[in-house]
Amino acid sequence: MTTVSRHSYAQTIDLLQKAIAGAGNRVFAVIDQAAAAASVGCSLRPTSLILFGNPKAGTPLMEAFPLVALELPLKLLVWEENGSVEVAYVRASEIAERYRVTGMDPRIAAMDDALAALARSVG
């Protein structure tokens, strides 16, 4: 899913981090992929990956379905292109389908709702 932010690139990242924490989640890392590219002499539009989650939500998924750990923590991708700031994420339900997660529908739906709410908070 992709949403256009109504804020600048830096503001979008800041607001998302605040919204993540405000929802009771933890920001594990913000990876500035453009800075990483620049460190090896490459050029990349402003691009950052925010890794976040709540161990209370993710741990039971990883315990029951170990391969889900390849996708957790959840991620938001923020990038700026042609004056537009975009926010993208993979829905938890897509992850659940990919790894054949069963019996966790309410948890997956809550994660989908949380991701959508975060995207809406800047859109």
N, C-alpha and C positions, 0 to 999 in steps of 0.2 A: 504494500500500500504506500502511496506517495501523497504528500500534502504540501502545498505551497505555504510557506511561512509569511506572515505579514510584517515580520521583523527583520532586522539585519542579521547577517550570519552570526556575529558574536553575540548579539542579544538572544538569538534563537537558542544557541548552545547554553547560555546562562539561564534562560527561562526554563528550558527543558530540565536542566539539572535541578533547579529549584522545585519544579513540579514533581520530578521523580522523588526527591527527598520529602516533599510535602505529602506525597501519597504513601509514605511509609516504606519506601524502597531505598536501596543503596546504590549510589553510583560507584562502580568498581574501577572504572577507568574512562578517560576521554583520550582517544588516540587521534592526534593531529596528523592525518595522513599526508597532508600537503607539506608539513614540516619534515616528515620522514622522507618524502620524495626529494625535497630540497637538500637534505643532508647527503644525498648521493648524486647531486647535480641534475636531478630531474625536476620537471615542472608539473604541478598538478593544481587544478582549481582549488579554492578553499574547500577542504573536505575533512570532516571529523566523524569518528565512530564513537558513540557513547554506549558503554557496556554497563548494564544495570540489572537489578533484580531484587528479589526478596527470598532469602534461603528457605523461609517457611513455605513458599509456593513452589520453588524449583526443586528442592531436595527430594520430596516424595516422587516427583516425576523421574528424577535421575535414579532414585533407588529402584523403582519399578521397571524403568526402561533406560538402561545405562547409556545407550547411544544418544539419547536426548541431550546428554552433556556436551555433545558436539555443537549444540545450538544455544546452550545456556552459558552465561547469562544472556538475557534479551539484549537486543541492540537497536539503536536508532542511528541512522546515517543522515548526516546533515552536510549539504554541499551548496555552493553558490555557483550559478552559471547564468551568464547573460543578464545580470542584475536581479535574478530570482533566487530565493533561498528555498531549497527543497528539504523535506524530511521524509525519510522512507523507513519502513520496517517490514519484517516478515511476520505475518499473523501467527500466533501460537497454534491456532487450529491447523495451519499448513504444516507447521513443524510436527504436530501430533499425527497428522495424516502420514507424513513422510516416514515416521518411525513407528507407525501402527500402534499408537498409544490408545488404549481402551480403558474404560472405567474411570476416567478422569474428566468427564465432560464439564462439570461445574468449575473445576480449577482452570481448565483450558479457556472456557468462556470468560472467566474473570480476567485472565491474562490478556485475551483479545480486547476486552473492554478497557483495560488499563492502557494498552498500547494506543488504542483509538483515542482515548481521552487525552493522552499526552500529545498526540499529533494535533488534535483539535485545540489544545491550549495555546498553540502558536499560529494556527491556521486562520 
